[in-house]
Amino acid sequence: MDGSEIRSQIDNFLERRQEERDRKSPLEAYRDEITKVGANINEQIQSVAVDGLQMFNDGLVEAIMNSENLGDVFGNVAKSIIADLRHY
C-alpha cells in the first residue's frame, strides 16, 4: 500500500464517521457527550489523587530529612487536594 491508498482509506473512514454523527438523534449525541464527560471526570479525579499522594510522599521525605512536623505535612496535602478539586 502506498501513501495515496492509505490517505484514501483514511479519508473514507473519516467520511463514514461524519455520516454516522450526522445521522445521530439529539438524544444519541447527548448520550455520547455525557459518556465522554464522565470519562474525563474520572481521569481528573485520579489525577488529583495521584498529585495528593505524590505531595504526601514528598512531605514525608521532607519531614524525615528536616525533622518537620507531620501535622504540617498532612495539612499541606489536604489544602492541595482541596485546591485541585476546586480547579476541576
C-alpha positions, 0 to 999 in steps of 0.5 A: 500500500502506498501513501495515496491508498492509505490517505484514501482509506483514511479519508473514507473512514473519516467520511463514514464517521461524519455520516454516522454523527450526522445521522445521530438523534439529539438524544444519541449525541447527548448520550455520547457527550455525557459518556465522554464527560464522565470519562474525563471526570474520572481521569481528573479525579485520579489525577488529583489523587495521584498529585495528593499522594505524590505531595504526601510522599514528598512531605514525608521525605521532607519531614524525615530529612528536616525533622518537620512536623507531620501535622504540617505535612498532612495539612499541606496535602489536604489544602492541595487536594482541596485546591485541585478539586476546586480547579476541576 
